[in-house]
Amino acid sequence: MKNAIIVFLLLCSNHIIAQSYRYTIYNTENSDLPQNQITSLFQDSKGNIWIGTKFGAVKYDGENFQIYSLKNGILPGDISFIFEMKNGEILLCSNFGGITSVEGDNLMAYPISDKYENYQSIVRMNDSLLITFKCKGIAKKFTLLSFLGGKYRVLCKKDWNFGSISYANDTIWVLKQNIENKTELGYFDQHYNFISKHFEILYGRLQSMGDTLYINSGNGIYKYYLGKLSKIIETNEILLFKISSNGLYLRALKNIDCLKEFDFSGKLKEIFYLADAGNVLQDKENNTWFGTENGLYKLAERAFHHIVFTDYGIKAINPQIITDNNISWIGSTDGKMYQFDGKYFKNISSRISPNSLGFIMSKLRMPDGTIIWGSSIKGVIKKKDDHFIIKDLEGIANVFSLYYDTVTQNTIYGHQDGILIENNKGKIVFHNKPDDGVRVILAIEKDVSGKFWFTSRKYTYELKDNVLTKISTKLYNYGAYAIVHDKHHNLWFGGEDGLYLYNNKTFKKIEHPALDLKVITALHEVGDSILLIGTISGLAALDLKAFYNKNKTVIKFYNANNGFSGYECAQNGFCEDKNGMVWIPVNDRLIQIDPRYLSFKNVSVEPCISSMSIMNDAFWLSRDTSTHELSHNENKIRFQFSGAYFSNPVTYSYYLEGYEKTWSPYGNSKEAIYANLPPGTYTFHVKAANGEESENILKTYYSFTIEPAFWQTIWFYLVLISVLGAVIYIVTRRIFRNKVEKQQKQYQQHKLMMQAQLAQLDPHFIFNTLTTTGTFALRLKQVGIYEIIVRFSQLLRVHWNNNELTRTLEEELDFVREYCELNRINHGERFDYSIDLDPSVDTSIILVKLSLQNFVENAIKHGIENITGQGEIKIKVSQDSIYTRVVIEDNGIGYNKSLKKNNGRKGTGMKTISETFNLYNSWNKYKLEFEIKDKSDANPSSCGTIIEIVIPNEFKYVY
């Protein structure tokens, strides 16, 4: 029915060209076609379209045209047939009888002997070609040849006319003229004897599809299948007959601009009105290509018919449409209403109002047939039967959405300030206040529980206690331009944030590349299988069966690349007529969608590495792709690749195995450059994407090896390592010897320095002791002098018993104990002392001689002697796995007060100990350290000094 209407309108109106299919046209003016007369069409296994012309052939991958002409080396003549062999070789067949082989950039011409005239028929048989030639100058003398591997071979010679040949079911089929000049169908046996099937036709050409033969004759189209010949199309006006994977194509003598498409049983499917269409090709993406005398036409998608308003003198932008029987009512942005009967537009605005009807924003068909339009004027437009009225609804304007509730029989109007509800008696039963903060209500829908949803651009509302209340959840807190309730009783929301599904429990965002950054303006369910999604940049279709049955999100996106030439689908603009056709207004036209032709078939793009080039000294050198080994200086490489696709732009991702670890991001670049690659084996991988989600992204690769130079080989490295090792050994040995000698000298220097420093301690110590003895003798008048001298002699004996700079912790503690006893006698037992030695402490560890005694001496002299009460010195020794800690605590005046009393000067012993520690620390990892700090009471005021000495257990005193 649809095809009949289209044909009628095309014959009756010049405007109907706007309602026909939208073709993409390629010719010499807008593309690189060498000539407009298309003589053959073919799609290779990589997806490229090959176009034969009268002046050469063209390979087209969706972006670039690569021309093969006489300049490239192909044979002259029309390229009437194009074939692909099993190895990917393309054969271009000239009507002059020659064949040109194309493999990548390599062309090889194979002319035919000049004893033959133009070929009569040519077909592919497995991996060879079968060609029939008429012998030059001899009537009814024909030869059957095969072409394989660049060579022609004569199969048989016949004294009768080959009408046509074909290859099917491993058999060479022949149409030949018998002695009565009738065309006879038969086949060749293995000895090339003709076996007749005893079917005679007037004349004809033989073609095949699979295991079925088709014959066009003077009185119709015949089909031969399983030994039975039947006429499937009755006609006596055949000018052209072609077969493609989509069906049979026939052009008549009397109407050369009319190309009819039949299915393989002979049923008319479609009529195309194209001037001089001579070739048809259905590609893998379901695009239909027509070769004409005036260029190449591509029909991207049959699902869409376009009605462009400017072709009818209408200046409409984003209109609204609703159908009633065979009449469409269209509200325009120019303030007018039009009636469209499929042929003409009729302005009916004056029947409604003498003034402007404003901008029609929404529409609704009621169960009784009444149609309501919401517009920018106050009130709404209603049509019942053939009468129009404008009904005022409490002064509201800008009605963006309409909804009829079949349960309550209420009509809900969404407007610029909220909603208004009208019952079936025409009475307003609810109208929210315009100042309650609710914005324009763009969509209204009811879920399976009976709850109403209202959406503005930013928010979603529910009607609760007669108040529109904003809804917000963690998963969905947006507004929407459109809502639809599907057959599974779920809600779909579409807006600026994309597409969401509400399953009556929770929200789920639908993620898909086809919806990325798309603002959704309209939604419509077709049956229970397709969800149409109108956006501001094209149309998307969601496969609901795959979504619900297989849990897969399959979406096909349509724009100008694949037949949907409009953009900015009107908000809530979908309308389905009684014939199942869906209409959508877009920016400047109406587009009729035939859901039967919507296909979710996704064809993966097969990438092809077209070339690898070597850059050396800034020159790119073409490198045959069969080359796998490169020299060490051929390490600056460029790969060029492509992928044939005709619906969407192709993007590419690649990585070089052996050099990179991850794939590059998808992008439009068709080349990859690598500089200064080291020697090694690499594999370059590339994959292509077509802009639609695909489960099988196709990949290809190319492997190569960069050979190392002699100085990059493992043997060179081994020799080099051996030489370097010997040199390093000799140098290291000399350095080590020098280092040992230097260390020995340094140790002797350090030892002399230490002895000199300790020598400073000895007179200081003796002087202090003798002073103490003299003081005691004067005070006690020689009583107890003997005891002091005895203890003093013991101290001297301990101190000078050897010439070492160090002694054990045990020896140092014994010395400190004797020193404290001597000073208690001297001071009249004004202080007490204690030594708390943890039993786990290893007392054999080594210390610097007099290191602890020096700190105890300072505690007595500078701390305890300056207080009036009883003094106390506590010595505590502890040890862990790394350090031994000695804490000396007194209750004297404190460290800082003693410094002030001595004008900030530190004693000679303290200075000597500090320098000694620094000398030993210079060759140890863990350091000898001490810290002096004041004790404080609650006041706080100084009440003594704490000295902590840290001694590493593994401390070394010999360098």
PAFIKE-384973 format. One line per 10 residues: for each residue x, z, y of C-alpha. Coordinates in steps of 0.05 Angstrom, whole numbers, plus 5000, padded with zeros to 4 digits. Layout:
// PAFIKE-384973
X:Z:Y | ... $
This chain:
// PAFIKE-384973
5000:5000:5000 | 5056:5019:5048 | 5093:4954:5035 | 5031:4913:5045 | 5018:4946:5112 | 5090:4935:5134 | 5087:4861:5115 | 5021:4852:5152 | 5046:4885:5214 | 5111:4846:5214 $
5072:4781:5211 | 5024:4803:5266 | 5067:4839:5318 | 5134:4830:5350 | 5137:4905:5361 | 5138:4921:5287 | 5213:4911:5285 | 5215:4982:5311 | 5177:5005:5249 | 5223:4970:5201 $
5286:4996:5170 | 5345:5013:5214 | 5406:4974:5192 | 5479:4982:5210 | 5504:4913:5225 | 5576:4890:5217 | 5598:4823:5247 | 5657:4792:5283 | 5635:4824:5349 | 5635:4897:5328 $
5681:4899:5267 | 5742:4866:5236 | 5703:4817:5194 | 5741:4751:5196 | 5677:4711:5192 | 5602:4725:5193 | 5580:4684:5133 | 5581:4732:5074 | 5591:4697:5008 | 5599:4756:4960 $
5595:4832:4956 | 5628:4879:4906 | 5643:4954:4901 | 5706:4975:4864 | 5717:5038:4822 | 5747:5074:4882 | 5683:5063:4922 | 5710:5009:4969 | 5664:4952:4989 | 5695:4883:4981 $
5665:4830:5025 | 5676:4756:5011 | 5671:4707:5069 | 5687:4634:5080 | 5755:4652:5109 | 5780:4707:5064 | 5760:4776:5038 | 5755:4845:5068 | 5761:4914:5037 | 5720:4967:5073 $
5725:5042:5059 | 5675:5067:5110 | 5725:5069:5167 | 5775:5013:5162 | 5771:4939:5147 | 5831:4910:5110 | 5832:4835:5114 | 5859:4788:5060 | 5866:4716:5085 | 5910:4656:5080 $
5962:4693:5121 | 5966:4746:5066 | 5974:4693:5013 | 5904:4685:4982 | 5880:4617:4960 | 5835:4576:5008 | 5760:4569:5001 | 5698:4612:5001 | 5707:4678:4964 | 5646:4668:4920 $
5660:4721:4866 | 5699:4786:4865 | 5716:4824:4802 | 5755:4887:4783 | 5795:4890:4719 | 5807:4952:4677 | 5874:4966:4708 | 5844:4967:4778 | 5867:4897:4795 | 5819:4860:4842 $
5807:4786:4830 | 5784:4743:4889 | 5754:4678:4864 | 5753:4619:4911 | 5702:4564:4904 | 5760:4515:4903 | 5776:4542:4834 | 5834:4589:4847 | 5841:4663:4835 | 5880:4713:4877 $
5900:4779:4847 | 5903:4841:4892 | 5939:4904:4870 | 5950:4950:4929 | 5988:4910:4980 | 6013:4860:4928 | 5978:4793:4925 | 5990:4739:4873 | 5956:4671:4875 | 5937:4632:4812 $
5913:4562:4830 | 5875:4520:4779 | 5900:4453:4754 | 5881:4395:4799 | 5848:4359:4740 | 5788:4405:4748 | 5736:4403:4802 | 5701:4465:4830 | 5679:4515:4778 | 5606:4515:4758 $
5599:4587:4733 | 5643:4649:4728 | 5631:4716:4693 | 5673:4775:4669 | 5683:4784:4594 | 5716:4851:4578 | 5783:4846:4614 | 5784:4772:4626 | 5743:4720:4665 | 5703:4662:4635 $
5701:4600:4679 | 5667:4534:4669 | 5698:4473:4704 | 5676:4402:4710 | 5731:4353:4693 | 5749:4311:4754 | 5722:4240:4751 | 5688:4247:4683 | 5612:4254:4680 | 5586:4309:4635 $
5654:4331:4614 | 5661:4407:4621 | 5713:4457:4600 | 5706:4532:4587 | 5769:4571:4605 | 5789:4644:4604 | 5834:4678:4656 | 5875:4737:4633 | 5940:4766:4658 | 5951:4710:4708 $
5942:4655:4657 | 5887:4604:4644 | 5870:4586:4572 | 5823:4531:4549 | 5770:4558:4501 | 5730:4495:4490 | 5711:4428:4519 | 5640:4400:4518 | 5609:4333:4533 | 5547:4365:4564 $
5531:4402:4628 | 5539:4477:4630 | 5480:4500:4671 | 5505:4571:4672 | 5540:4623:4629 | 5535:4698:4622 | 5565:4753:4578 | 5521:4806:4545 | 5520:4843:4479 | 5591:4817:4464 $
5563:4747:4466 | 5575:4687:4511 | 5506:4661:4531 | 5497:4591:4556 | 5445:4550:4592 | 5459:4476:4579 | 5423:4411:4591 | 5400:4376:4528 | 5390:4301:4519 | 5320:4307:4550 $
5351:4337:4613 | 5317:4403:4599 | 5354:4468:4603 | 5364:4502:4537 | 5384:4575:4523 | 5434:4592:4469 | 5501:4624:4455 | 5571:4609:4428 | 5593:4633:4360 | 5665:4654:4347 $
5686:4581:4340 | 5650:4562:4405 | 5595:4525:4370 | 5530:4525:4410 | 5474:4562:4374 | 5407:4546:4406 | 5351:4598:4414 | 5301:4540:4422 | 5277:4562:4490 | 5271:4507:4541 $
5260:4515:4616 | 5260:4465:4673 | 5328:4485:4700 | 5359:4550:4721 | 5416:4599:4730 | 5433:4654:4680 | 5450:4726:4699 | 5452:4791:4661 | 5443:4865:4671 | 5466:4907:4613 $
5440:4875:4549 | 5384:4837:4584 | 5388:4764:4608 | 5350:4739:4669 | 5339:4666:4684 | 5314:4637:4749 | 5278:4572:4738 | 5238:4523:4778 | 5173:4559:4758 | 5193:4632:4757 $
5239:4687:4733 | 5249:4695:4658 | 5273:4756:4620 | 5307:4751:4552 | 5311:4816:4513 | 5316:4829:4438 | 5304:4756:4421 | 5242:4750:4464 | 5236:4706:4526 | 5182:4724:4576 $
5165:4704:4647 | 5163:4765:4692 | 5156:4733:4761 | 5112:4672:4774 | 5138:4629:4831 | 5160:4558:4843 | 5195:4569:4910 | 5260:4602:4890 | 5317:4590:4937 | 5360:4650:4918 $
5361:4698:4859 | 5408:4758:4855 | 5413:4819:4811 | 5440:4887:4832 | 5437:4956:4800 | 5374:4970:4840 | 5333:4910:4818 | 5321:4835:4825 | 5322:4800:4892 | 5288:4734:4907 $
5285:4691:4969 | 5235:4635:4974 | 5244:4565:5002 | 5188:4569:5054 | 5206:4637:5082 | 5282:4644:5082 | 5278:4707:5125 | 5239:4744:5071 | 5278:4777:5015 | 5234:4807:4960 $
5258:4864:4916 | 5230:4871:4845 | 5244:4922:4791 | 5272:4898:4725 | 5203:4888:4697 | 5183:4841:4753 | 5142:4889:4796 | 5148:4880:4871 | 5181:4941:4903 | 5199:4922:4974 $
5203:4866:5023 | 5262:4859:5071 | 5258:4815:5132 | 5329:4791:5142 | 5351:4722:5164 | 5389:4683:5110 | 5404:4742:5064 | 5445:4714:5006 | 5478:4774:4972 | 5455:4844:4954 $
5495:4905:4932 | 5471:4975:4916 | 5530:5022:4923 | 5542:5089:4890 | 5513:5127:4949 | 5447:5088:4945 | 5463:5047:5007 | 5438:4976:5002 | 5484:4922:5030 | 5458:4853:5049 $
5505:4795:5060 | 5475:4744:5107 | 5496:4682:5145 | 5501:4726:5207 | 5540:4786:5183 | 5535:4846:5137 | 5475:4893:5139 | 5476:4964:5111 | 5411:5000:5096 | 5433:5072:5090 $
5367:5104:5070 | 5300:5074:5051 | 5263:5139:5062 | 5259:5129:5137 | 5218:5081:5180 | 5228:5085:5255 | 5178:5074:5311 | 5217:5072:5376 | 5173:5087:5436 | 5210:5043:5486 $
5192:4983:5443 | 5120:4998:5461 | 5131:5016:5534 | 5122:5091:5522 | 5168:5141:5554 | 5159:5199:5506 | 5210:5252:5489 | 5200:5301:5432 | 5125:5287:5424 | 5077:5318:5374 $
5039:5277:5322 | 4981:5292:5276 | 4947:5242:5230 | 4873:5235:5215 | 4857:5184:5161 | 4897:5122:5182 | 4901:5141:5255 | 4958:5180:5286 | 4948:5220:5350 | 5010:5228:5392 $
5018:5274:5451 | 5073:5252:5497 | 5117:5286:5548 | 5091:5239:5602 | 5025:5277:5603 | 4987:5226:5561 | 4954:5222:5493 | 4961:5160:5449 | 4924:5135:5388 | 4967:5095:5339 $
4935:5054:5284 | 5000:5029:5253 | 4999:4968:5296 | 4986:4987:5368 | 4990:5047:5414 | 4927:5060:5455 | 4927:5107:5515 | 4865:5152:5508 | 4884:5203:5560 | 4825:5185:5605 $
4776:5203:5550 | 4802:5274:5553 | 4818:5288:5625 | 4828:5249:5689 | 4889:5291:5702 | 4954:5300:5665 | 4948:5333:5597 | 5017:5364:5606 | 5069:5369:5552 | 5037:5372:5483 $
5074:5428:5446 | 5035:5443:5382 | 4979:5417:5339 | 4932:5441:5284 | 4879:5410:5239 | 4822:5457:5223 | 4784:5457:5156 | 4724:5423:5189 | 4768:5366:5215 | 4775:5392:5285 $
4843:5379:5315 | 4873:5427:5366 | 4931:5411:5412 | 4969:5464:5450 | 4999:5440:5515 | 5032:5463:5579 | 4966:5462:5617 | 4917:5520:5616 | 4875:5522:5553 | 4879:5476:5492 $
4854:5407:5476 | 4803:5403:5419 | 4778:5341:5384 | 4718:5342:5337 | 4691:5277:5310 | 4704:5230:5368 | 4695:5280:5425 | 4750:5314:5465 | 4745:5377:5506 | 4794:5422:5542 $
4777:5494:5526 | 4801:5550:5571 | 4827:5612:5534 | 4831:5668:5587 | 4877:5625:5629 | 4934:5620:5579 | 4982:5561:5583 | 5042:5535:5545 | 5013:5543:5475 | 5074:5533:5430 $
5043:5550:5362 | 4976:5549:5327 | 4953:5581:5262 | 4887:5583:5225 | 4873:5642:5179 | 4829:5620:5121 | 4812:5693:5103 | 4787:5717:5171 | 4772:5647:5197 | 4808:5666:5260 $
4851:5619:5301 | 4915:5647:5329 | 4947:5618:5391 | 5021:5633:5405 | 5036:5624:5479 | 5087:5641:5532 | 5070:5716:5535 | 5049:5731:5463 | 4987:5715:5422 | 4912:5706:5429 $
4864:5709:5370 | 4797:5672:5370 | 4744:5683:5316 | 4701:5628:5285 | 4648:5640:5338 | 4695:5623:5393 | 4702:5695:5417 | 4769:5724:5437 | 4781:5785:5392 | 4853:5801:5412 $
4899:5784:5469 | 4962:5824:5481 | 4982:5844:5551 | 5028:5794:5586 | 5073:5850:5611 | 5090:5883:5544 | 5157:5847:5539 | 5137:5796:5486 | 5166:5727:5498 | 5143:5657:5478 $
5114:5657:5408 | 5142:5594:5375 | 5119:5603:5303 | 5064:5640:5264 | 5058:5651:5189 | 5026:5699:5140 | 5061:5725:5077 | 5032:5737:5009 | 5014:5809:5026 | 4971:5787:5085 $
5022:5808:5138 | 5030:5762:5198 | 5098:5743:5225 | 5107:5720:5297 | 5174:5694:5323 | 5202:5679:5391 | 5270:5648:5404 | 5306:5714:5397 | 5259:5763:5362 | 5210:5770:5305 $
5145:5811:5312 | 5089:5838:5271 | 5018:5857:5294 | 5013:5932:5283 | 4957:5975:5312 | 4938:5917:5358 | 5009:5916:5387 | 5062:5863:5376 | 5120:5904:5350 | 5191:5878:5344 $
5219:5875:5273 | 5293:5887:5260 | 5329:5895:5194 | 5403:5897:5176 | 5397:5828:5144 | 5354:5794:5196 | 5346:5812:5269 | 5335:5743:5299 | 5279:5699:5322 | 5259:5631:5295 $
5231:5564:5318 | 5195:5551:5252 | 5167:5589:5192 | 5138:5560:5128 | 5104:5593:5068 | 5126:5556:5004 | 5091:5547:4937 | 5131:5606:4909 | 5098:5650:4962 | 5163:5662:4999 $
5176:5652:5073 | 5230:5609:5104 | 5254:5622:5175 | 5292:5570:5215 | 5324:5582:5283 | 5389:5585:5322 | 5422:5628:5269 | 5407:5580:5212 | 5360:5583:5152 | 5335:5648:5120 $
5292:5662:5059 | 5246:5722:5056 | 5224:5738:4985 | 5174:5791:5008 | 5227:5845:4998 | 5290:5824:5034 | 5323:5769:5074 | 5377:5722:5050 | 5415:5673:5094 | 5424:5604:5063 $
5496:5584:5069 | 5514:5510:5063 | 5562:5463:5099 | 5504:5416:5118 | 5473:5473:5158 | 5536:5497:5193 | 5525:5504:5268 | 5456:5471:5262 | 5398:5497:5304 | 5335:5491:5261 $
5272:5471:5299 | 5222:5451:5244 | 5207:5465:5171 | 5160:5431:5121 | 5150:5436:5046 | 5137:5372:5007 | 5100:5390:4943 | 5141:5444:4910 | 5206:5405:4906 | 5233:5392:4976 $
5240:5434:5039 | 5250:5389:5099 | 5292:5421:5153 | 5290:5390:5222 | 5350:5406:5267 | 5374:5386:5336 | 5425:5338:5304 | 5388:5308:5245 | 5347:5322:5183 | 5364:5363:5122 $
5328:5366:5055 | 5335:5426:5008 | 5323:5416:4934 | 5274:5472:4919 | 5274:5459:4844 | 5349:5468:4840 | 5344:5529:4885 | 5290:5565:4844 | 5306:5540:4774 | 5382:5537:4775 $
5399:5584:4833 | 5437:5527:4867 | 5434:5509:4940 | 5432:5433:4942 | 5422:5403:5011 | 5426:5331:5034 | 5437:5319:5108 | 5413:5256:5143 | 5435:5230:5211 | 5453:5163:5241 $
5506:5153:5187 | 5454:5149:5132 | 5390:5123:5163 | 5361:5180:5205 | 5376:5151:5273 | 5339:5203:5314 | 5363:5271:5335 | 5332:5336:5361 | 5272:5341:5315 | 5211:5367:5354 $
5196:5441:5347 | 5146:5450:5290 | 5137:5375:5292 | 5127:5357:5218 | 5061:5325:5198 | 5041:5300:5129 | 4988:5245:5123 | 4939:5235:5066 | 4986:5184:5032 | 5041:5236:5025 $
5083:5206:5082 | 5115:5258:5127 | 5123:5244:5201 | 5172:5277:5248 | 5177:5264:5323 | 5248:5262:5349 | 5277:5250:5418 | 5253:5179:5430 | 5215:5158:5368 | 5172:5175:5309 $
5205:5173:5240 | 5162:5164:5179 | 5193:5197:5117 | 5176:5172:5048 | 5195:5232:5003 | 5197:5187:4941 | 5263:5159:4966 | 5296:5225:4984 | 5351:5235:4934 | 5397:5294:4923 $
5448:5251:4888 | 5517:5270:4914 | 5573:5220:4903 | 5642:5250:4905 | 5695:5214:4945 | 5753:5190:4903 | 5817:5195:4944 | 5870:5141:4938 | 5943:5149:4958 | 5953:5082:4990 $
6027:5087:5006 | 6089:5130:5007 | 6142:5116:5059 | 6213:5139:5068 | 6239:5154:5138 | 6314:5147:5147 | 6347:5141:5215 | 6278:5137:5247 | 6256:5076:5206 | 6196:5078:5159 $
6212:5039:5096 | 6154:5018:5051 | 6163:5046:4981 | 6126:5019:4920 | 6083:5074:4891 | 6113:5062:4822 | 6180:5089:4847 | 6190:5160:4823 | 6264:5174:4837 | 6293:5179:4907 $
6364:5191:4931 | 6385:5255:4966 | 6380:5225:5035 | 6310:5197:5023 | 6279:5264:5037 | 6236:5249:5097 | 6171:5225:5067 | 6103:5204:5092 | 6042:5196:5048 | 5981:5156:5070 $
5915:5163:5035 | 5842:5144:5042 | 5774:5152:5009 | 5715:5105:5011 | 5649:5136:5034 | 5594:5106:5077 | 5545:5164:5092 | 5589:5216:5126 | 5660:5219:5153 | 5711:5238:5099 $
5758:5297:5106 | 5821:5310:5067 | 5862:5368:5040 | 5931:5362:5008 | 5991:5401:4984 | 6060:5385:4957 | 6071:5421:4892 | 6142:5446:4887 | 6146:5456:4963 | 6080:5487:4985 $
6037:5541:4953 | 5968:5527:4983 | 5924:5469:5002 | 5921:5448:5074 | 5855:5458:5112 | 5807:5400:5108 | 5817:5351:5166 | 5809:5279:5188 | 5882:5260:5184 | 5899:5208:5131 $
5973:5222:5127 | 6020:5278:5108 | 6093:5281:5131 | 6149:5322:5100 | 6218:5325:5130 | 6284:5348:5098 | 6258:5361:5029 | 6311:5392:4984 | 6328:5360:4917 | 6277:5373:4864 $
6214:5348:4829 | 6150:5346:4869 | 6077:5326:4860 | 6036:5308:4920 | 5961:5325:4911 | 5904:5302:4956 | 5829:5313:4951 | 5771:5287:4994 | 5705:5316:5016 | 5644:5278:5041 $
5613:5331:5086 | 5565:5352:5031 | 5576:5407:4980 | 5601:5378:4915 | 5615:5414:4849 | 5668:5363:4831 | 5716:5349:4887 | 5758:5291:4862 | 5833:5294:4867 | 5892:5247:4858 $
5967:5259:4856 | 6034:5225:4859 | 6098:5253:4828 | 6169:5239:4849 | 6240:5267:4845 | 6293:5273:4898 | 6360:5268:4864 | 6415:5315:4890 | 6481:5290:4919 | 6544:5308:4880 $
6555:5368:4925 | 6484:5391:4909 | 6493:5389:4833 | 6499:5452:4791 | 6570:5432:4768 | 6593:5427:4840 | 6563:5495:4854 | 6597:5525:4791 | 6665:5499:4812 | 6654:5521:4883 $
6632:5590:4860 | 6693:5596:4816 | 6741:5578:4872 | 6705:5623:4921 | 6705:5679:4869 | 6780:5674:4861 | 6791:5675:4936 | 6743:5733:4944 | 6779:5772:4889 | 6847:5763:4920 $
6822:5779:4990 | 6781:5839:4966 | 6839:5867:4926 | 6884:5863:4988 | 6830:5894:5031 | 6819:5949:4981 | 6893:5965:4977 | 6898:5967:5053 | 6836:6011:5056 | 6864:6061:5006 $
6928:6066:5045 | 6890:6075:5109 | 6846:6128:5078 | 6906:6167:5053 | 6937:6165:5122 | 6872:6187:5153 | 6866:6246:5105 | 6935:6270:5120 | 6920:6265:5194 | 6855:6304:5184 $
6890:6357:5142 | 6943:6368:5195 | 6888:6372:5248 | 6850:6423:5207 | 6911:6465:5195 | 6926:6464:5268 | 6855:6485:5285 | 6856:6541:5233 | 6922:6564:5259 | 6887:6575:5324 $
6838:6620:5288 | 6892:6664:5256 | 6924:6694:5319 | 6856:6700:5349 | 6833:6739:5288 | 6894:6783:5286 | 6891:6797:5360 | 6818:6819:5355 | 6834:6863:5295 | 6893:6898:5326 $
6853:6909:5389 | 6799:6942:5348 | 6851:6987:5313 | 6883:7008:5378 | 6816:7024:5409 | 6797:7066:5350 | 6864:7104:5350 | 6856:7121:5424 | 6785:7146:5413 | 6797:7186:5350 $
6867:7208:5364 | 6893:7173:5300 | 6840:7203:5254 | 6819:7148:5204 | 6874:7100:5226 | 6898:7096:5155 | 6831:7070:5129 | 6828:7017:5183 | 6898:6993:5168 | 6883:6989:5093 $
6821:6948:5103 | 6857:6904:5154 | 6913:6890:5104 | 6861:6871:5052 | 6831:6821:5101 | 6899:6791:5116 | 6913:6785:5042 | 6847:6748:5030 | 6858:6703:5089 | 6931:6683:5073 $
6929:6682:4998 | 6935:6605:4997 | 6948:6547:5043 | 6879:6513:5032 | 6831:6496:5088 | 6770:6515:5046 | 6746:6568:4998 | 6685:6584:4956 | 6621:6614:4981 | 6635:6676:4940 $
6704:6685:4973 | 6675:6674:5042 | 6620:6725:5031 | 6671:6777:5005 | 6712:6765:5068 | 6650:6774:5112 | 6633:6839:5075 | 6703:6869:5087 | 6700:6846:5160 | 6633:6880:5170 $
6658:6945:5138 | 6719:6945:5184 | 6675:6936:5245 | 6626:6991:5224 | 6685:7040:5224 | 6706:7015:5292 | 6637:7021:5322 | 6620:7088:5293 | 6570:7057:5246 | 6527:7033:5305 $
6503:6975:5263 | 6482:6962:5192 | 6490:6897:5154 | 6460:6867:5090 | 6476:6806:5047 | 6415:6778:5009 | 6443:6729:4958 | 6391:6692:4916 | 6411:6697:4843 | 6401:6622:4834 $
6454:6605:4886 | 6517:6573:4860 | 6571:6614:4895 | 6625:6566:4873 | 6607:6514:4925 | 6661:6501:4976 | 6659:6522:5050 | 6705:6515:5109 | 6748:6577:5113 | 6723:6630:5164 $
6659:6589:5179 | 6612:6647:5163 | 6658:6701:5190 | 6661:6667:5258 | 6585:6670:5265 | 6583:6744:5242 | 6639:6761:5292 | 6598:6730:5349 | 6536:6768:5327 | 6574:6835:5332 $
6615:6820:5394 | 6564:6783:5438 | 6500:6811:5410 | 6502:6881:5381 | 6556:6910:5427 | 6511:6897:5487 | 6451:6938:5463 | 6443:7015:5465 | 6407:7025:5400 | 6424:7015:5327 $
6446:6944:5311 | 6429:6904:5249 | 6457:6841:5217 | 6421:6807:5160 | 6454:6751:5119 | 6409:6712:5072 | 6434:6657:5025 | 6388:6607:4989 | 6396:6540:4954 | 6355:6479:4934 $
6375:6414:4898 | 6409:6385:4959 | 6429:6441:5008 | 6454:6513:5010 | 6426:6550:5070 | 6458:6612:5102 | 6416:6649:5154 | 6451:6702:5198 | 6402:6744:5239 | 6418:6800:5288 $
6379:6844:5337 | 6426:6836:5395 | 6412:6812:5466 | 6402:6740:5443 | 6442:6676:5448 | 6420:6651:5516 | 6432:6720:5550 | 6501:6724:5520 | 6517:6655:5547 | 6495:6675:5617 $
6537:6738:5612 | 6598:6696:5595 | 6582:6646:5650 | 6560:6593:5598 | 6627:6592:5562 | 6628:6588:5486 | 6681:6623:5446 | 6743:6589:5418 | 6721:6603:5347 | 6653:6570:5356 $
6685:6509:5387 | 6736:6504:5331 | 6682:6510:5277 | 6641:6455:5310 | 6700:6407:5313 | 6718:6423:5241 | 6648:6407:5218 | 6649:6341:5256 | 6714:6320:5223 | 6687:6332:5153 $
6619:6301:5170 | 6653:6235:5188 | 6662:6218:5114 | 6599:6248:5084 | 6528:6222:5079 | 6495:6290:5083 | 6521:6332:5142 | 6546:6403:5153 | 6501:6430:5207 | 6486:6495:5243 $
6432:6516:5292 | 6431:6576:5339 | 6366:6600:5370 | 6337:6663:5401 | 6288:6709:5367 | 6228:6729:5409 | 6179:6787:5406 | 6107:6788:5427 | 6124:6797:5501 | 6158:6746:5493 $
6230:6766:5507 | 6295:6756:5472 | 6306:6806:5415 | 6363:6776:5376 | 6394:6712:5349 | 6383:6670:5287 | 6438:6624:5262 | 6423:6575:5205 | 6481:6540:5171 | 6464:6481:5124 $
6516:6462:5072 | 6505:6400:5028 | 6517:6419:4955 | 6557:6356:4941 | 6596:6359:5006 | 6666:6328:5002 | 6726:6359:5037 | 6777:6309:5012 | 6775:6237:5039 $
